[in-house]
Amino acid sequence: MRMSRRLQLCAAAIAVAVPLAGCTASSPAPDRTPGDRSPNSTEMRLAAFDSCQELVEDLRKAAKASVGVYGLPGNEAIPEAMAIGGARTLAGTAPASSTNNHEADADEPDIVKTDGRRIVAIDGNVLQVVDAASRVRTGSIDLGMPDGRLLLSGNVALVLGSEVVLVDLSGAPTIVSRYKPDSGTVVDARLTGGTARVVLRTTPQIVFRSNATDFKDLLKDNQAAIDKASAEAWLPAWTLSTGTTTARGHVDCNQVSRPPSYSGGSLLSVLTFDVSQPTLSSGDPITVVADGDTVYSNGKNLYVANDQRWRLDRTPGRAAAPVRQETDLYRFTTSGNQKPVFAASGTVPGFLINQYALSEWDSHLRVATTSQNQSAVRVLNDKLAQVGVVDGLGKNEQIHAVRFLGPRGYVVTFRQTDPLYTLDLSTPTSPKVTGDLKITGYSAHLQPVGDNRLIGIGQEADPTGRVTGLQVALFDVADPAAPRRLSQHQVPGAQSEAEYDPHALLWWPATKLLVVPVFAGDRVAGSAAGAVALRVTDEGISEVGKVARAGVRRSLVIGEVLWSLTDGGLQVSQMSTMEELDWVGW
């Protein structure tokens, strides 16, 4: 499951008796066509559906306007007989790293986790468990689904993919509960304490089947299929299995909320699972009609971004929707193991690059977006209303990386050269650019590596903008008016998974060790080159050594050794030299 880049909001407010304009069950639906909103406005209202009839009429109308000959936005298939749907350290253990997270209090799912005593990893369909002390694989279990990612809490692993699977690790790995949605997949999740918040994207159960060969006839047949769809086609439903017990459940019509604009092609639900309990629950979902796929959390608040990229889809037969480059934002407060409470919603111009384009600090949300031919950073208050903006960043360029660190922000844009902008965000109502650094190439991820130092993982490029290979750059940002590049490490012709998935990057502050997976060409085709280990000091970057085994995806530190996950097992290396000490295969 690839969870990055590629909400019953009002109902939540009703459930906890929180007043929210336009969101009471008895309030009339707004007089509008699905997809309409006031242009140039950051205010966004959410509304609950008054009845199943209203829900199905609105969703049919939106879906018919956005469907193409290959299906609904983001869910296209061939137009013949197709269906849409479908760390903590334990006492007595060695110091251990987690995989790279955005915020310290919100653990993120990944393909490997450790508690310092054991390593739990996912390879294909199988969850593997390795004892770190003996370097022996102690168990494995077929999850029944590919490409999952996991969260680890005590003796429990929560595996997320096309299903949510609870695995008991107290002995031999055992599947305890399985939550299976009728359609869709997990977008992302966060674990705070023993509570996991899981964002699930579901798609309508509509069968598009046509023998037509003309685009116009195909489109008419698809719209006719939507007209026949009942409310149940859209309402998220699931099967919950524990042992020999199986239960069915679904979201009710009056538990679904809608923003002003949506494609009708998907719904988002936030589920809550207390992993300290012996089995999974229904997740107590809160649901909204939305098309987003970006999640950010700091442990206190959970944000979900719902963008309008579906409007840019111009596949054959699809009606041309008004182009609105904007993103809706929903904020939920999260506390203990309780259901999230909807707190605010708003809209910003432009699109996000990933979750690092969002960051909350001092009760304000900073948002970096690209719209039309320029980028901007906006500061929103706790109601998600804009209070400050700095724009004009990288004209005719796209954002490639963002990092917010306390009162500062850093934005990388790129077309031919790489401006690294430094931002002063200490006054929310008056954010400003304090400096910039123009160099060739770009950074796709920015990683703090100590006070006033940033590492950029990305690509070097020639003066025309043609990329030439992997680049790891060290930046001095002590003087916000004059950021400097202090050092570079380049691997010509190579790339890194860390460029698009920061979980792949390991930063171990204790020894200032940075481990970066490296591959030349197509990793899937087997041309991976392993990983490079770098020492990063305040003055520069030096190479410690390489993990020469092909296919390195992640690296972890336990005690004094480095564990590197590949597609076939774990390599154990001496952290100071990268000398191979052992291999645990499966």
N, C-alpha and C positions, 0 to 999 in steps of 0.2 A: 504494500500500500504506500503510495507516494502522497505524503500529506501536505506538502507545501506547494504552492503556486498551482497549481492547477489546483422564528425564534420564538412562540406564542407569547409575544411581548405583551400585548394588552391583556391577554388572558392571565399572564403572570401577575399583572397589576391587579386584575379583578380578584384573583385567587387570594391575594394577601391584603385586599381592601385598600390598595394604594390608589388614590385618585389620579387619573390620567385623562387629560382632555381627549375626547373622541374615542375613548376606549371602554366605556361602560357597555354592559351587555344590552341595555335597553336603549342606548343612543342610536339615532338613525344613521345609516351608512352615509358617508359623504357623497355629495352629488358630483361624481366624477367618472371618467372612463378609466378602467384599469390601465396603468402606465402613465397617467397624467400627473404632473406636479408643477408647482410654481417655479419657473426658471429663476436662476440667480438667487435662490433662497437657501439658507442653511437650516431652516426649520423644517422638520419632517414629522408628520403626524402618522400615528399607527391606529388602526381600527380593528375591532373584533368583528367577525361575521355574525349577523343577527340570526341566521338560520342556515341549515344545510342547503336550502334552495338558493339563497344568496351566494353561498360559497361556490356551489357548482356553476352558477351562472357567470359569476365573475371570473372564475378560473378557466372556464371554457372560452370566454371572450378573450382573455389574455393569451391563452395557449393558441387559439386560432390565429391571432395576430402575429404570433412569433414562430409558428411551426413552418418548416420547410419541407421539401420533398424527401429529405432524409430523417425527419423527425424534429423533436424539440431542441432548442439551443443547448449545447453541451451534452446531448444524449443521442446524437445522430447515429444511424446505422444504415445498412443497405436497405432499399425500399421494397424488400420482398420478405413476407412472413417474419416480421421482427417484433419484438416486445421491448418497450422501454422499461427498464427497471433492473429489473434484474435483482538522591541516594543518601541513603543515609548509611553511616558506619555503625555496625553492630558492636557491642561490647566484646573486647578481646580480638578484634580484627585489625588488619593493617590499614593505614590511611589509603583512601581510594578516591579516584576521580569519578565524577559523573560524566555523561556525554554533555556536549556544549549546549547550555540552555540560555534563553534570552534573559529571564528573571530568576533570581535565586529561590524565590518562594513558590514557583510554579514549574514543577518538573514536567518535561515534555516527553512524549513517547518516542522511542527509537528502536533500532534493531538489536541493541545490546544494552544491558544494564548490569551494574554490580553494587553489592552492599559491602564490599571489602572481604567477604567470606566466600562468596560464590559469584560466578558470572553466568548470566542468563542471556542467551542469544537466540535469534530467529534466523534460520537459513531455509529459504523456500517455505515449505509447509510445516517445518519441524521446529519445535522449541527445544533448545539444548541447554543443559545445566552442567557447569564445570566447577569443581572444587578448586579454589585458588591455591590452597596450601599444598595439596598433593599433586596438583596439575593433572587431574584425572576427570574425565567426563563421568558424571554420576547419574545421569538420567536424560531421557528425551521423550517427547510425545508428539505425535502427528496432530496438528491443530485442525486439519480439515479445511484449511483455507490458505492461499498463498500470500506472501508479501505483507505479513502483519508487522505491527510495531507494538512495543510493550511498555508498560509502566510497572515498576517494582515497588512493593510496600510490604515489609516484613516477610512472611512466608507465602506471599501471594503475588502472582503476576497477572496483570490485566492486559490481554492481548487484543489489539484493535485492528480491524480490517473491514471486510465485508460483513463481519459479525463482531460481537464483543464477547470474549471468552475469558472466564475466570479460571486460573490454574492454581491449584494448591501445590506448594513446593516444600511442605514440611517433611515429606518422604519422597518416594518416587513421584515425578510430576503427574498430576491427575487433573483432568478437566472436571470442574465442579458444576459450573453453570455456563449456558450458552444463550446469549441474546441475539436473535437473528431477525433483522428487519426484512420485510417482504421485498423491499427494493432499496437500492442506494448503498452508501458506504460511509465510513467515518471520515470526516474532514480533518479533525484534529482533536486534541484533548489536553487537559492539564491536571496534574495531581498536586494537591496541597494537603499536607497532613495525610490522613487516610481517606480523603474524598477525591474522587475523579469526576471531572466535568467533561463530558464527551459531546462533541458537536457532530451531529449526524445529518447527512444530506440524503433525502429520499426523492425518488422520481415517480411520476404517475404511472400506474399500471394500465397503460393504453397500448393496445396492439395495433400497429400500423401495417396494413396488408393491402397491397394493390397490385394488379396486373397491368396497370396503365404504363405506357412508355413516354407519354407526353408530360412535360413538367407541370403544365396547368392541370391536367387530369390527376396527376399524382397528388398535387397540393389539395385539390378538391376532395379526394378520397381521404387524405389525412385529416382535413378539417371535419369531414363527416364522422370519422372515428372519434374525434374529440367531442363532437355533439352527442355521441352515444354514451360517453363516459359518465358514470355516476360520481357522486361525491366521494364514495369509497375508493375510487381510482386514485384520488390525490391524498386522502388521509393516511398518514403513516401508521402502519400496522406491524406487529412483531410477534414472534414466537419465543417464549422463554422456557428453556429446558433445564431442569435440575434433577440429576439422577434419572428416575423413571417417570418423573412428573413433567408434564408439558402444559403450558397455559398460553392462550392467545390474548392479545390486547390491541387496542388502537386508540388514536387520538380522536376525540369528539369534535364535531364541527365548531362548537362554541369555544373550543380551546385553541383555535387557530387565529392568528392575527396577520394583518397585511400592511405593508408600506404602500405608498401611492403608486409605486412603479415596480413591476415584476413581469417575468416572462411566462409564468405558469408552468415552467418546466421542472421546478424543484421546490422542495420545502426544507427548511433547516429546523432541527430540533436540538435543544440542549438537554442532555440526560445527566442525572446525578447518581453515582454509585458509591456507596460506602463500602470500601474494600476491606474494612475491618469486620464486616458481617460475613457469615459463613457461606452465603449464596448471593447471587445477583438478584436485584429487584427489577421492576418494570422501568426503572430510571426516572419515573415521574416526569415525563417530557414536557417541555414548553416549546411551542412551535410557531413559526412564521413563514409565510410565503416569501421566499427569497432565493437569490442566486449566488450568494457569496461563498468564499472559500478561504478567508483569512481570519485567524483566531489569535488574540493576544490576551495575556493575563499576567497580573503581578501578584496573584494570590488573594487579593482583596476584591478586585473587579475583573470581570471577564468581558472582553469586547469581541464582537463579531462584525466583520465588514461584509457588506452586500453591495457588489459593484454592478455596473451596467454594461459590462463587456459583451453580453449577449446581443446588445443592440448593434454591435459592429459586425455581427455574423451576416455574411452576404452569400450563403450557399444558395444554389439554384432554387427558385420558386419562393424564397422567403420574402415576405413583405419588408420593405425598407422602413425600419423603425427610426423615429427621430433620434439622431445621434446626441447622446448626453454623456459626456465623459465626467461621471461623478460617482461617488461612493457613499452609500448609507452606512452609518455606524450605530450599533446597539450596545448599550452598557448594562451589565447585570452586576449587582453586588452579590458576593459569595461569602458565606459564613458557615464554618463548621461543615456538617454533613447535610445542611438544609438545602432545599430547592433554591436555585438562584432567583433573585428578585429583580425584575426589570426596573431600571432606574432612569434611563434617558435614551434618546435617539437624536440623530442629526445627520446632516449631509454635507459633504465637502466636494469641491470640484476635483476631477482627476481620478487617477487610479493608483493603487498601492503596488509596490514591487513585492513586498512580503510582510511578515509580522514585524520586522525590524523598522518598518515605516511608522509604527505606532509605539508610543511610550508615555506612561503616566508618571508625572512628577509634581509634587506639591498640589495635588487635587486638580491638575490640568492634564489634558491629553494633547500630546504633540503629534501631528500627522503630516507626513511628507508624501506628496502626490505629484504626478506628471499629468498635465492636461494641455491639449493642443500642442504648442511648440515651446512650452516652458514648464518649470517645476516650481513648487512652493512648499513652505512649511507653515502650517496653521496651528494655532494654539486654541484649544476649546476648553470651556469651563466644565464643571461637573454635570451641567445640563446639556452638554455637547453643543453649546452655542459658541460661535467664534468670537474670541476676544482680541486676537492679534494675528498678524500674518506677515511673512516676509516672502516675497515672490521674485520673479525674474531670474531664478537660478537656472543656469545652463540653457539659454535660449537655443532652440532647435536641437536640443539634446534630451536624452532620457536619463532618469535616475537609475543608477546601477547598484548603489549601496547607500544605506542610512544607518547611523548609530546615534542614539541619544544617551548621554551620560550626565545625569543630574541637570545642572543649569546650562549645559552645553549640548550642541548638536553638530553632527558631521554628515555632509551629503556629498556623494560622488555622482557626477553626471559625465556622459561620454558621447562623443561622436567621432572626433579625430584625436582630441587630447582629453586629458582627465582633470577637470577642475575638482579639487577637494575643497569644499566650502566649510569654513568654521562659523558656527552660529552662537550668538549669545541669547539664551532663552530665559535668563534669570528674571526678567520682567515680562510676565505673560502678555501684557497688553502692548509690549513694544519689542518683539523679537527682531534681531538684526543680524546681518552678515558682518563678521568681524575680520575675515581674511579669506584668501583662497590661494591654492597652489595649483599651477598648471603644469602638467607633466604628460608624457606619452603613456598610453595604456590606460587601464582603469582597475579599480577594486570592486569586486562583486560582494565582498563581505568585509566588515570592519570589526576587529577584535581588540578590546582594550587589553594591554599587557603591562599594567603598572601605571603609576602616576604620569600623566601627560604623554603617554606613548600609545600609539595605535598600530596594529598590524593590518595591512590590506592584502587580501587574497584575491587575485584576479588575473588579468592578462596584460602582458606587455604588448605594445603596438608600435608600428612605425609611424612617421609623421603624417601618413595618409589615413591612419586609422585602422590599418590591416593588422590583426592580432598575430603575434609571433610565438606565444607560448606562456606557460604559467609564470606568474610573478608573485613573490612574497615581498612586500615593502614595509619598512619600518618608518613611521612618521613621528616627528616631535611636534606636539601641539601645545607645548607649554606657553608659547606666546600666541594667543588666538589671532593676532593680527598678521602673523608671519609663520604659518605652518611650514615644516621642512621635511623632506624625505631624507632620512639619514643613511639608509642602507637598503639593498635589494638582494634577493636570491632568485635566480631565474632557471627555469627548466625549459629550454627551447622546444617548441612543438608539443608541449604537454598541457594537460588540464587537470583539474582537481574536482572531486565531488563536493568539496567544501565551498566551491564557488556558488553552487546552487542549493546546498544543504549544509548549513553551518554545524549540524550535529557531527559531521565528518571531521571537524577540526578539534584537536586536543591542545589545550593550553594548561600547563602544569606549573603554577607560579612558584612552587617550592624550589624547583631547580631551573626555572625560566626555560622550560622545554616546550617547544611547539612542534607538533607532529601533523604533517599534511599528506593525505593520500594523493598519489600522483598516477595518472595514466596517460598514455600516448595514443590518441585515436579513440576507438570505440572500446570502452571497458567491457561491454557485453561480449564482444568478439574475442576477448581473451588477450588483449594487448596491454593490459595493465602493467604498471612498472613498480607497484608497491607503495612505499611512503618515504618521505624525507623527514628527518628529525633535525630541528634547528635550535640553536641556543640564541635567545633574544635578550640582549642586555640594553641598558639605556643608550649605549653607543652604537650598537650595530647587530647584525645577524651573522652567525657562523654555523656551518654544517657540522652536526655531531656524527651523523652516519645515516644509513638507509636501512629500511626494512625491505629486503630484496624480494620477499615472496609476493607473487602477483596477486592482484585482486583485493588489496587491503581496503576495507570500507571504514573501519573505526579503530581507534586506539584508546586504551584505558591504562591507568596507573594503579597498581596495588602494591603497597610497600615500596620496594626498590626496583621493581621490574615493570616492563611495558608489555601489555597484552594487545595484540593486533588481530582484529577480526577480519578474516577473508571469507570467500565463498565456500571454503571447505573445512574451516577449523580456526584455531587460535594459535598464533605464534607468540612465544614468550621470549623477550629480549632483555639484555642487560641495559638498563635505562641510560647509563653513562656512556656506553659505546655503541649500542644497537647490535651487539654480538648476540646471535641466536642461542638461547639456552634450552629451549624445548619446543615441542609441537604437539598440540592436542587436536587430533582430527576427529571427524565424525562421518 
